[in-house]
């Protein structure tokens, strides 16, 4: 997904980082072209122009390479440090719109969609692809949304289970877009369309979950 270092090199040091990046880039390119199951560590080492010994020392086995690629991209799906603190409904609206825009932009990236397609194609022969994508990539966005809901709840802005509210917001945000992208029957939305979808999802979500003292009764979803 990216060629930048996904975690600390096994031996550390700035000299090894560019080589490790090259290995991850080679691994990802091979996975996309040949499939995860059909790609060998020998091919990755050849593409990266390194020995197998260096490959294992700097990154690890094939599954560890896949995990490293996914983990680095997943960093973009965490709650950003500068996200508005949801202290009132206005700031909650801004936070959900900003983060919703970020999720749509990052996940609809053709490279990310290609990984989802790879996970589907390799589901039987190499279930590790789907497992890594779900446990690292998808779970990161779920956890980030749940964190935002929990923060909003602590200020008395929402009532319900954070994980369920996160799932409801994600559903409003994506609709059928992900299926369309995976099937190649939909195009990646433009920046303007992404913003529109994020705003619409936020508005719909806040209608479903009005502020508890305004709604009269809390909603658990």
KOLDO-200408 format. One record per residue (C-alpha): z negated, y, x; residue in three letters; chain. Coordinates in Angstrom, 1 decimal. Layout:
N
z/y/x/code/unit
Z/Y/X/ALA/A;
...
//
This chain:
221
z/y/x/code/unit
0.0/0.0/0.0/UNK/A;
-0.7/2.2/2.9/UNK/A;
-0.5/1.9/6.6/UNK/A;
-3.7/3.7/7.4/UNK/A;
-6.8/1.8/8.6/UNK/A;
-8.6/0.2/5.6/UNK/A;
-11.9/-0.5/7.4/UNK/A;
-13.4/-0.3/10.8/UNK/A;
-11.4/-2.2/13.4/UNK/A;
-13.1/-5.4/14.5/UNK/A;
-13.6/-4.1/18.0/UNK/A;
-13.4/-0.4/17.2/UNK/A;
-11.8/2.2/19.4/UNK/A;
-8.9/4.7/18.8/UNK/A;
-6.4/2.7/20.9/UNK/A;
-6.5/-0.2/18.5/UNK/A;
-6.2/1.8/15.3/UNK/A;
-2.4/2.5/15.6/UNK/A;
-1.8/-1.2/16.3/UNK/A;
-3.9/-2.2/13.3/UNK/A;
-2.1/0.2/11.1/UNK/A;
1.2/-1.2/12.3/UNK/A;
0.0/-4.7/11.4/UNK/A;
-1.0/-3.7/7.9/UNK/A;
2.3/-1.9/7.4/UNK/A;
4.2/-5.0/8.5/UNK/A;
2.1/-7.3/6.3/UNK/A;
2.6/-5.2/3.2/UNK/A;
6.3/-4.9/3.8/UNK/A;
6.6/-8.7/4.2/UNK/A;
4.5/-9.3/1.1/UNK/A;
6.8/-7.1/-1.0/UNK/A;
10.0/-8.6/0.4/UNK/A;
9.1/-12.3/0.6/UNK/A;
6.1/-12.7/-1.6/UNK/A;
2.5/-13.4/-0.5/UNK/A;
2.7/-17.2/-0.4/UNK/A;
6.0/-17.2/1.5/UNK/A;
4.9/-14.8/4.2/UNK/A;
3.4/-16.3/7.4/UNK/A;
1.2/-14.7/9.9/UNK/A;
3.9/-15.4/12.5/UNK/A;
6.3/-13.3/10.6/UNK/A;
3.8/-10.5/10.3/UNK/A;
3.0/-10.6/14.0/UNK/A;
6.7/-10.5/14.8/UNK/A;
7.3/-7.5/12.5/UNK/A;
4.3/-5.7/14.0/UNK/A;
5.4/-6.6/17.5/UNK/A;
2.0/-8.0/18.4/UNK/A;
0.7/-11.4/19.3/UNK/A;
-1.0/-13.7/16.8/UNK/A;
-4.2/-13.3/18.8/UNK/A;
-4.1/-9.5/18.4/UNK/A;
-3.3/-9.9/14.7/UNK/A;
-6.4/-12.0/14.0/UNK/A;
-8.6/-9.9/16.3/UNK/A;
-7.7/-6.6/14.7/UNK/A;
-7.3/-7.5/11.1/UNK/A;
-7.9/-11.2/10.4/UNK/A;
-6.0/-13.8/8.3/UNK/A;
-3.4/-13.1/5.7/UNK/A;
-5.8/-12.6/2.9/UNK/A;
-7.8/-10.2/4.9/UNK/A;
-4.6/-8.2/5.5/UNK/A;
-4.0/-8.0/1.8/UNK/A;
-7.5/-7.0/1.0/UNK/A;
-7.3/-4.3/3.7/UNK/A;
-4.2/-2.8/2.1/UNK/A;
-5.6/-2.8/-1.4/UNK/A;
-9.0/-1.4/-0.3/UNK/A;
-7.5/1.6/1.5/UNK/A;
-5.4/2.6/-1.6/UNK/A;
-8.4/2.0/-3.9/UNK/A;
-10.3/4.8/-2.1/UNK/A;
-8.1/7.2/-4.0/UNK/A;
-9.5/5.9/-7.3/UNK/A;
-13.1/6.8/-6.6/UNK/A;
-14.8/9.8/-8.2/UNK/A;
-13.9/12.8/-6.0/UNK/A;
-16.7/14.8/-4.5/UNK/A;
-15.4/18.0/-6.0/UNK/A;
-15.1/16.7/-9.6/UNK/A;
-16.9/19.1/-12.0/UNK/A;
-20.4/17.9/-12.9/UNK/A;
-20.3/17.1/-16.7/UNK/A;
-23.2/19.4/-17.7/UNK/A;
-21.7/20.4/-21.0/UNK/A;
-18.7/19.4/-23.1/UNK/A;
-16.5/21.9/-21.4/UNK/A;
-17.1/20.6/-17.9/UNK/A;
-16.9/17.0/-19.2/UNK/A;
-13.5/17.8/-20.6/UNK/A;
-12.4/19.2/-17.3/UNK/A;
-13.8/16.2/-15.4/UNK/A;
-12.1/13.6/-17.6/UNK/A;
-8.8/15.5/-17.6/UNK/A;
-8.9/15.8/-13.8/UNK/A;
-9.8/12.3/-13.1/UNK/A;
-7.5/10.9/-15.8/UNK/A;
-4.6/12.8/-14.2/UNK/A;
-5.6/11.3/-10.8/UNK/A;
-5.7/7.8/-12.2/UNK/A;
-2.3/8.1/-13.8/UNK/A;
-0.7/9.6/-10.7/UNK/A;
-2.1/7.1/-8.3/UNK/A;
-1.7/3.9/-10.3/UNK/A;
1.8/4.8/-11.6/UNK/A;
3.0/5.2/-8.0/UNK/A;
5.9/2.7/-7.4/UNK/A;
4.0/1.1/-4.5/UNK/A;
1.0/0.3/-6.6/UNK/A;
3.1/-1.0/-9.5/UNK/A;
4.9/-3.2/-6.9/UNK/A;
1.5/-4.7/-6.0/UNK/A;
0.7/-5.5/-9.6/UNK/A;
4.1/-7.2/-10.0/UNK/A;
3.4/-9.2/-6.8/UNK/A;
0.0/-10.3/-8.2/UNK/A;
1.7/-11.4/-11.4/UNK/A;
4.5/-13.3/-9.6/UNK/A;
2.1/-15.0/-7.3/UNK/A;
-0.6/-15.8/-9.9/UNK/A;
-0.1/-19.5/-9.6/UNK/A;
0.8/-20.0/-6.0/UNK/A;
-1.5/-17.4/-4.5/UNK/A;
-4.2/-16.3/-7.0/UNK/A;
-5.9/-14.5/-4.2/UNK/A;
-3.5/-11.6/-4.7/UNK/A;
-4.6/-11.0/-8.3/UNK/A;
-8.3/-11.6/-7.4/UNK/A;
-8.2/-9.0/-4.7/UNK/A;
-6.3/-6.5/-6.8/UNK/A;
-8.8/-6.9/-9.7/UNK/A;
-12.0/-7.0/-7.7/UNK/A;
-11.1/-4.1/-5.4/UNK/A;
-8.4/-2.0/-6.9/UNK/A;
-9.0/-2.3/-10.7/UNK/A;
-12.8/-2.4/-10.4/UNK/A;
-12.9/0.8/-8.3/UNK/A;
-11.3/2.7/-11.2/UNK/A;
-13.5/1.0/-13.8/UNK/A;
-16.6/1.9/-11.7/UNK/A;
-15.5/5.5/-11.3/UNK/A;
-15.0/6.0/-15.0/UNK/A;
-18.3/4.4/-15.8/UNK/A;
-20.0/6.7/-13.3/UNK/A;
-18.6/9.7/-15.0/UNK/A;
-19.7/8.4/-18.4/UNK/A;
-23.2/7.7/-17.0/UNK/A;
-23.4/11.3/-15.6/UNK/A;
-22.4/12.7/-18.9/UNK/A;
-24.9/10.6/-20.7/UNK/A;
-27.7/11.8/-18.5/UNK/A;
-27.0/15.4/-19.7/UNK/A;
-27.0/14.2/-23.4/UNK/A;
-23.3/14.6/-23.8/UNK/A;
-22.4/11.1/-24.8/UNK/A;
-24.1/8.1/-26.4/UNK/A;
-22.9/4.6/-25.8/UNK/A;
-22.5/2.0/-23.1/UNK/A;
-20.8/3.6/-20.1/UNK/A;
-18.6/0.5/-19.3/UNK/A;
-17.4/0.4/-22.9/UNK/A;
-16.7/4.1/-23.0/UNK/A;
-14.9/3.9/-19.7/UNK/A;
-12.7/1.1/-21.2/UNK/A;
-12.0/3.2/-24.3/UNK/A;
-10.9/6.2/-22.2/UNK/A;
-8.7/4.0/-20.0/UNK/A;
-7.0/2.6/-23.1/UNK/A;
-6.3/6.0/-24.5/UNK/A;
-5.1/7.2/-21.1/UNK/A;
-2.6/4.4/-20.5/UNK/A;
-1.5/3.2/-23.9/UNK/A;
1.5/1.0/-23.3/UNK/A;
2.6/2.8/-20.2/UNK/A;
1.4/0.2/-17.7/UNK/A;
3.3/-2.6/-19.5/UNK/A;
6.4/-0.5/-19.6/UNK/A;
6.2/0.2/-15.9/UNK/A;
5.6/-3.5/-15.0/UNK/A;
8.6/-4.5/-17.1/UNK/A;
10.8/-1.7/-15.7/UNK/A;
11.5/-0.5/-19.2/UNK/A;
9.6/2.8/-18.6/UNK/A;
9.9/5.4/-15.9/UNK/A;
7.0/6.8/-13.9/UNK/A;
5.9/9.9/-15.9/UNK/A;
6.5/13.3/-14.4/UNK/A;
3.6/15.5/-13.2/UNK/A;
3.8/17.5/-16.4/UNK/A;
3.7/14.3/-18.6/UNK/A;
0.8/12.9/-16.6/UNK/A;
-1.2/16.0/-17.2/UNK/A;
-0.3/16.0/-20.9/UNK/A;
-1.4/12.4/-21.3/UNK/A;
-4.7/13.0/-19.5/UNK/A;
-5.4/16.0/-21.8/UNK/A;
-4.5/14.1/-24.9/UNK/A;
-6.6/11.1/-23.9/UNK/A;
-9.6/13.3/-23.2/UNK/A;
-9.3/15.1/-26.5/UNK/A;
-9.0/11.8/-28.4/UNK/A;
-11.9/10.3/-26.5/UNK/A;
-14.2/13.3/-27.2/UNK/A;
-13.4/13.0/-30.9/UNK/A;
-14.4/9.4/-30.8/UNK/A;
-17.6/10.3/-28.9/UNK/A;
-19.0/13.6/-30.2/UNK/A;
-22.1/15.0/-28.7/UNK/A;
-25.0/13.0/-30.1/UNK/A;
-26.9/16.0/-31.6/UNK/A;
-23.7/17.3/-33.1/UNK/A;
-22.6/13.9/-34.6/UNK/A;
-25.9/13.3/-36.3/UNK/A;
-25.8/9.7/-35.3/UNK/A;
-25.0/8.2/-32.0/UNK/A;
-21.9/6.0/-31.5/UNK/A;
-22.0/2.9/-29.3/UNK/A;
-18.2/2.3/-29.5/UNK/A;
//
